[in-house]
């Protein structure tokens, strides 16, 4: 069933909660994205009988103006609330995040109980080199306008994604703060971690996945690299591989 919200949500960006068994799956979308990015994965996991939660992070799925004054800990708070809700009925909870959602999932693992994390296109270093001047841009430019769809190799799929057409740079600055904070938290992560990274990612530097692998304290950890997909691997041409590996990762935790 679709969760209710008090604010107007763009069609296709609605949060989702599927009631299932005692295994909870927390799915977290990326920055300027929405539950749409991970909905198909969530529905497939729901069919397996798992309890699935896909929250809509604050400022997302409505209007870019709602995102303008958000802070990274607002998104972390939303993630934490969704985790606590799952904990009320589930004995096992695994977090699966895409991009900045992966950063949030890993940050959760450093501070709260999880039985595993699947980090998809994990965001730690941005690919665009101009990100070094991002902290100074909001003073002059409140928004960056986006041409085309999200970073997906399949054009038809990219065109179908519901997405903001402009990004508040003040909120983008908060994303960098989250990444910096996560770097310090990585040694505090001990749970099993699955990292899936596209080698042709145009949003985050693929080297970030290896950095995470090298700096977490988890004994059980694995990196899977994709050769054909771009950044949004949950919707791209190798999504069946992604779904299969996540299902395998979950089953191994039970």
C-alpha positions in Angstrom: 0.0 0.0 0.0 1.1 3.6 -0.6 1.7 5.7 2.5 -0.2 8.9 2.9 1.6 12.3 3.1 0.4 15.7 4.1 2.1 17.5 1.2 1.6 17.3 -2.5 3.7 14.6 -4.1 4.6 14.4 -7.8 2.8 11.4 -9.4 5.2 8.4 -9.3 7.2 9.7 -6.4 5.0 8.3 -3.6 6.6 6.4 -0.6 5.8 2.7 -0.4 5.3 0.3 2.5 4.6 -3.4 1.9 3.7 -5.5 4.9 5.3 -8.9 5.0 7.2 -11.2 7.3 9.8 -10.6 10.0 12.5 -9.6 7.6 12.5 -5.9 6.8 14.1 -4.2 3.8 14.7 -0.4 4.0 15.1 1.1 0.5 16.6 4.6 0.3 16.6 6.7 -2.9 19.2 9.2 -4.1 19.6 12.9 -3.9 16.9 14.7 -6.0 15.4 11.3 -6.8 12.4 9.5 -5.3 11.1 6.1 -4.4 10.5 5.6 -8.1 14.2 4.7 -8.4 13.9 1.6 -6.2 10.2 0.9 -6.4 10.5 -2.1 -8.9 13.2 -3.6 -6.6 11.0 -3.1 -3.6 8.0 -4.7 -5.2 10.0 -7.7 -6.3 11.3 -8.1 -2.7 7.8 -7.7 -1.4 6.7 -10.6 -3.6 9.3 -12.7 -1.8 7.4 -12.0 1.4 9.7 -9.4 3.0 8.4 -6.3 4.7 9.5 -3.4 2.5 9.8 0.3 3.4 10.6 3.0 0.8 10.4 6.4 2.5 10.2 9.7 0.6 13.1 11.8 2.0 12.4 15.3 3.0 12.3 17.9 0.2 12.1 15.2 -2.5 9.3 14.3 -4.9 7.4 17.6 -4.4 9.1 20.8 -5.7 12.8 21.9 -5.8 11.8 24.7 -3.4 11.0 22.2 -0.7 14.5 20.8 -1.0 16.2 24.2 -0.9 16.6 24.5 2.9 17.0 20.8 3.7 20.0 19.6 5.7 21.6 16.2 5.3 20.5 15.2 8.8 16.9 15.7 7.7 17.3 12.9 5.3 19.1 10.8 7.9 16.3 11.5 10.3 13.7 10.2 7.8 15.9 7.1 7.2 16.1 6.5 10.9 12.4 6.8 11.5 11.7 4.3 8.7 14.3 1.9 10.3 12.7 2.2 13.7 9.3 1.5 12.2 10.6 -1.7 10.7 12.2 -2.7 14.0 8.8 -2.7 15.7 7.8 -5.8 13.7 11.0 -7.2 12.1 13.7 -9.3 13.6 16.1 -8.7 10.7 16.5 -5.4 8.9 18.7 -4.8 5.8 19.2 -1.4 4.3 19.5 -1.0 0.6 20.4 2.5 -0.7 21.1 4.0 -4.1 23.7 6.8 -4.5 23.2 9.2 -1.6 20.7 6.7 -0.3 23.6 4.3 0.0 25.5 6.9 2.0 22.6 7.2 4.3 22.3 3.4 4.7 26.0 3.1 5.5 25.7 6.0 8.0 22.8 4.1 9.7 24.9 1.0 10.0 27.6 3.0 11.8 25.1 4.1 14.5 22.2 1.7 14.7 21.6 -2.0 14.4 21.3 -3.5 10.9 21.9 -7.0 9.7 23.4 -5.8 6.4 23.8 -3.0 3.9 23.6 -3.2 0.1 25.2 0.1 -1.2 24.3 0.7 -4.9 26.4 3.3 -6.7 27.5 4.5 -3.3 28.1 8.2 -3.2 31.4 9.3 -1.5 33.2 11.2 -4.3 31.4 13.1 -7.1 32.6 12.6 -10.7 32.2 16.2 -11.6 35.4 18.0 -10.8 33.6 21.3 -10.3 32.2 19.9 -7.1 35.2 21.4 -5.3 33.7 24.9 -5.9 30.1 23.7 -5.0 30.2 25.2 -1.5 30.6 28.7 -3.0 28.1 28.5 -5.8 24.8 28.9 -3.8 25.8 32.5 -3.0 25.5 33.4 -6.7 23.3 30.6 -8.2 20.4 29.1 -6.1 19.7 26.4 -8.6 21.5 24.3 -11.3 19.2 23.4 -14.2 19.3 19.9 -15.4 19.3 18.9 -19.1 18.0 15.5 -20.0 17.1 12.6 -17.7 19.0 10.8 -15.0 22.3 8.9 -15.6 20.8 5.8 -17.2 22.3 4.2 -20.4 18.8 3.2 -21.7 17.4 6.5 -23.0 13.7 5.4 -22.9 14.0 4.4 -19.3 15.8 7.7 -18.4 13.0 9.7 -20.1 10.3 7.9 -18.1 11.9 8.8 -14.7 10.0 11.4 -12.6 12.7 13.9 -11.5 13.3 17.5 -10.6 14.4 19.7 -13.5 16.6 21.9 -11.3 18.8 21.2 -8.2 19.0 23.6 -5.3 22.8 24.1 -4.8 22.4 24.8 -1.2 21.0 21.3 -0.7 23.7 19.9 -2.9 26.2 21.4 -0.5 24.6 19.4 2.2 25.3 16.2 0.3 29.0 16.9 0.4 28.7 17.4 4.2 27.1 13.9 4.4 29.9 12.3 2.4 32.5 14.0 4.6 30.8 12.8 7.7 30.4 9.2 6.3 34.2 9.0 5.6 34.8 9.4 9.4 32.1 6.8 10.1 33.3 4.0 7.9 35.5 2.3 10.5 32.4 2.0 12.7 30.6 -0.3 10.2 30.9 -4.0 11.1 27.8 -5.5 9.4 28.0 -7.4 6.1 28.1 -5.0 3.1 27.5 -5.6 -0.6 28.8 -2.8 -2.9 27.5 -2.7 -6.5 29.1 -0.1 -8.7 28.8 0.7 -12.4 32.1 1.3 -14.1 30.5 3.9 -16.5 28.9 5.9 -13.7 28.9 9.6 -14.6 27.6 10.9 -11.3 29.9 9.4 -8.6 33.5 8.3 -8.9 33.5 4.5 -9.1 36.7 4.6 -6.9 34.4 5.5 -4.0 33.1 1.9 -3.8 36.7 0.6 -3.3 37.4 3.4 -0.7 34.4 2.2 1.3 35.4 -1.4 1.0 38.9 -0.6 2.2 37.8 1.5 5.2 34.8 -0.3 6.7 35.5 -2.8 9.5 33.1 -5.5 8.1 34.6 -9.0 7.8 31.9 -9.9 5.2 32.1 -7.5 2.3 31.9 -7.8 -1.5 32.2 -5.5 -4.5 30.3 -6.2 -7.8 31.2 -4.1 -10.8 28.8 -3.6 -13.7 30.1 -2.9 -17.2 27.0 -1.7 -19.1 25.0 0.4 -16.7 25.4 4.1 -15.7 24.6 5.6 -12.3 21.0 4.5 -11.6 21.6 0.8 -11.7 18.2 -0.1 -10.2 16.6 1.0 -13.5 19.3 0.4 -16.0 20.1 -2.5 -18.4 21.7 -4.7 -15.8 19.0 -4.3 -13.1 18.2 -8.0 -13.2 21.8 -8.7 -12.1 21.4 -6.1 -9.3 18.1 -7.5 -8.1 19.5 -11.1 -8.1 22.6 -10.1 -6.1 20.5 -8.2 -3.6 18.1 -11.1 -3.1 21.1 -13.4 -2.6 22.7 -11.0 -0.1 19.4 -10.9 1.8 18.9 -14.7 1.9 22.4 -15.1 3.2 21.6 -13.0 6.2 18.6 -15.1 7.2 
